[in-house]
Amino acid sequence: MNAFDIVTGNSPFIAAAIHDGHHVREEVREHLNLQAHERMREEDPYTDYLAEVAVNRVIGRRSRFEVDMNRPRDKAVYRKPSEAWGLRVWKKVLPAAIVERSLAIYDEFYAAVEDVLLTVTTRFGYFVVLDLHSYNHRRESDKNSCESLNPEINIGTASLAGRWHRAKDAFMTRMQQIEVKGHNLDVRENINFRGGEFSNWINNNFGNHGFSLAIEFRKSFMDELTGRVDIHHLNSLRSALVKSMSAIHGTVQRVAL
């Protein structure tokens, strides 16, 4: 299985689901101390489905427990429980050669994404990346597990340049107007997540030409423990993404061109 898939088309929008993957290569699997369901709990299943809102897509096919594309390179392979939600990921210290092969995948991924950003910018003059993730909100040990403290959609914008804030605001305002399961979506900014390395890297290195929004969906569209999905709820969220994308198109064009 490929470590990641990139699909390109005729659009300035790029959707990324870099934590969707669950597969790990055999040499890594032999050292894992975690069961498949334990890994899946911290992965972002169904974000590849959400990413279908854009014709340009970047989809991670490997588990974040093999290599995490949303961490800085020196933290991309988890070494200790404090880096992995308290989980003891490895049976024993992971051999350096395996770590290096995982980091080679990390380097290949970022080089490929850079090519996509440059290609889209050359064609359209700008780009918009929707960096799609999902998050758990019902951890037994988490005192903040109540839904009121965990928005349905958290937009991470810590690295977003000021010139793109009007476009971000248009996106959020439109999404907050959309009704899902009988209520308007609860969309807030930088509540639990401010954006990881992937969005930070894009905004810090290519922010003159476009931007990335780190979009975290609360896992209320699925059972966090079993992975069972409510497909109607998921479809509603995907539809909300499509409508919100259209709201920022004109704003982005005025800034970028």
C-alpha positions in Angstrom: 0.0 0.0 0.0 1.2 3.5 -0.8 2.2 5.7 2.1 -0.1 8.4 0.7 -2.1 9.2 -2.4 -2.3 12.5 -4.2 -5.0 13.2 -6.7 -5.0 16.4 -8.7 -7.6 18.2 -10.7 -8.7 21.6 -12.0 -9.3 23.6 -8.8 -7.4 25.9 -6.4 -8.9 23.9 -3.4 -7.0 21.0 -1.9 -8.4 18.7 0.7 -6.1 16.7 2.9 -6.8 13.7 5.2 -3.3 12.9 6.4 -4.4 10.9 9.5 -7.0 8.8 7.7 -4.6 5.8 7.3 -4.6 2.7 9.4 -2.1 0.4 7.7 1.4 -0.1 9.0 4.2 -1.8 7.2 5.2 -5.2 8.4 8.6 -4.3 10.0 6.8 -1.6 12.1 3.9 -3.9 13.0 6.2 -6.4 14.6 7.3 -3.8 17.2 3.9 -2.4 18.0 2.5 -2.8 21.5 -1.0 -1.7 20.4 -4.0 -3.5 19.1 -5.6 -2.3 15.9 -8.6 -0.8 17.8 -6.3 1.1 20.1 -4.6 2.7 17.1 -7.9 3.4 15.3 -9.1 5.4 18.3 -6.4 8.0 17.7 -6.6 7.9 13.9 -9.1 9.9 11.8 -11.3 7.4 10.0 -13.7 8.7 7.3 -11.7 11.9 6.8 -10.8 10.6 3.3 -14.5 10.6 2.6 -14.8 14.2 3.7 -11.9 15.1 1.5 -13.9 14.1 -1.6 -15.2 17.7 -1.5 -12.2 18.7 -3.5 -10.7 17.4 -6.8 -7.2 17.9 -5.4 -6.7 15.5 -2.5 -3.9 14.4 -0.3 -4.7 11.2 1.6 -2.5 9.5 4.2 -2.7 5.7 3.9 -0.3 4.8 6.8 -1.2 5.0 10.4 0.0 8.0 12.4 1.6 5.4 14.7 4.0 4.5 11.8 4.8 8.1 11.0 2.8 11.2 12.0 2.7 13.8 9.2 1.2 16.4 11.5 4.1 16.5 13.9 7.5 18.2 13.4 10.0 15.8 11.8 11.8 15.1 15.1 8.5 14.1 16.7 7.0 12.3 13.8 7.8 8.8 15.1 6.4 8.5 18.7 9.1 7.5 21.2 7.4 7.7 24.6 3.9 7.6 26.0 3.8 11.3 26.7 4.0 11.8 22.9 1.1 9.4 22.2 -1.8 10.1 24.7 -0.1 8.0 27.4 0.0 4.9 25.2 3.0 2.6 25.3 3.4 2.3 21.5 6.4 0.0 21.2 7.2 -3.4 22.9 10.8 -2.1 23.2 12.9 0.7 21.8 12.3 1.0 18.1 15.4 0.3 16.0 17.0 3.4 14.5 16.9 1.9 11.0 13.1 1.6 11.1 12.8 5.1 12.4 14.9 6.4 9.5 12.8 4.5 6.9 9.6 6.0 8.4 11.2 9.5 8.3 12.1 8.9 4.7 8.3 8.6 4.0 7.8 11.8 5.9 10.3 13.6 3.7 8.8 12.1 0.5 5.3 13.2 1.6 6.3 16.9 2.3 8.2 17.1 -1.0 5.1 15.8 -2.9 2.8 18.2 -1.2 5.1 21.1 -2.0 4.9 20.1 -5.7 1.1 20.2 -5.5 1.1 23.6 -3.9 3.4 25.1 -6.5 1.5 23.5 -9.3 -1.9 24.8 -8.1 -0.4 28.3 -7.4 1.1 28.4 -10.9 -2.2 27.5 -12.5 -4.6 29.6 -10.4 -2.5 32.2 -8.6 -3.5 30.9 -5.1 -4.5 27.8 -3.2 -6.7 26.9 -0.2 -6.0 23.7 1.8 -8.6 22.1 4.0 -6.6 20.1 6.5 -9.2 17.6 7.7 -9.0 15.8 11.1 -11.3 14.4 13.7 -11.0 14.3 17.5 -12.2 12.3 20.5 -14.3 14.1 23.1 -15.4 11.3 25.4 -12.3 10.2 27.1 -13.1 8.8 30.6 -10.1 10.6 32.1 -10.9 13.9 30.4 -12.8 16.3 32.7 -13.6 18.4 29.6 -15.5 15.6 27.8 -18.8 17.5 27.7 -19.9 18.7 24.3 -20.3 22.3 25.3 -16.5 22.5 25.8 -15.8 20.6 22.5 -17.2 22.3 19.4 -18.5 20.1 16.6 -15.9 21.8 14.4 -12.8 23.4 15.6 -10.9 25.6 13.2 -7.2 25.8 14.0 -5.6 29.1 12.8 -2.6 29.8 15.0 -0.3 30.1 12.0 -2.7 31.8 9.6 -1.4 35.1 8.2 -3.6 38.1 8.8 -4.3 38.7 5.1 -6.3 35.5 5.0 -8.5 36.1 8.0 -11.4 37.5 6.0 -11.5 34.4 4.0 -11.4 32.3 7.2 -14.2 34.3 8.7 -16.4 33.9 5.6 -15.8 30.1 5.8 -16.7 29.9 9.5 -19.7 32.2 9.2 -21.2 30.2 6.4 -20.6 26.9 8.2 -22.2 28.2 11.4 -25.3 29.0 9.4 -25.7 25.4 8.3 -28.2 23.1 10.1 -27.1 19.5 10.8 -29.3 17.1 12.9 -31.7 19.9 13.8 -29.3 22.6 14.9 -26.8 25.0 13.5 -23.3 23.7 13.5 -21.2 24.7 16.5 -18.0 26.0 14.8 -15.4 27.7 16.9 -11.8 28.8 16.5 -8.7 27.5 18.4 -10.6 26.0 21.3 -8.9 22.6 21.6 -6.7 22.6 18.5 -4.7 25.5 17.0 -3.4 23.6 14.0 -0.6 21.0 13.7 2.6 20.9 11.8 1.0 20.3 8.4 -1.0 23.5 8.4 1.8 25.4 10.1 4.3 24.3 7.5 2.0 25.4 4.7 1.1 28.7 6.2 4.7 29.6 7.2 6.3 28.6 3.9 3.7 29.4 1.3 1.5 31.9 3.1 2.0 34.6 0.4 0.2 32.4 -2.1 -2.5 30.7 -0.1 -3.4 29.2 3.2 -4.4 26.1 5.2 -7.2 25.7 7.7 -6.8 22.9 10.2 -10.4 21.6 10.5 -11.1 19.2 13.4 -14.5 17.4 13.4 -15.7 16.1 16.8 -16.3 12.4 16.5 -20.0 12.8 17.2 -20.7 11.4 13.7 -19.3 8.0 14.8 -18.8 5.8 17.8 -15.3 6.7 19.1 -14.7 3.2 20.5 -16.0 0.9 17.8 -15.6 3.2 14.8 -19.1 2.6 13.6 -20.2 5.6 11.6 -23.6 7.4 11.2 -23.3 7.9 7.4 -26.2 10.4 7.2 -24.5 12.6 9.8 -21.2 12.3 7.9 -22.9 13.2 4.6 -24.4 16.3 6.2 -20.9 17.4 7.4 -19.5 16.8 3.9 -22.3 18.9 2.4 -21.6 21.7 4.9 -17.9 21.7 3.8 -19.0 22.1 0.2 -21.2 25.1 1.0 -18.6 26.7 3.1 -15.9 26.4 0.5 -18.0 28.3 -2.0 -18.3 31.2 0.6 -14.6 31.9 0.6 -13.8 31.7 -3.1 -14.4 35.3 -4.0 -12.7 36.6 -0.8 -9.5 34.6 -1.5 -9.4 35.7 -5.1 -9.5 39.4 -4.1 -6.5 38.9 -1.7 -4.4 36.7 -3.8 -4.7 38.2 -7.3 
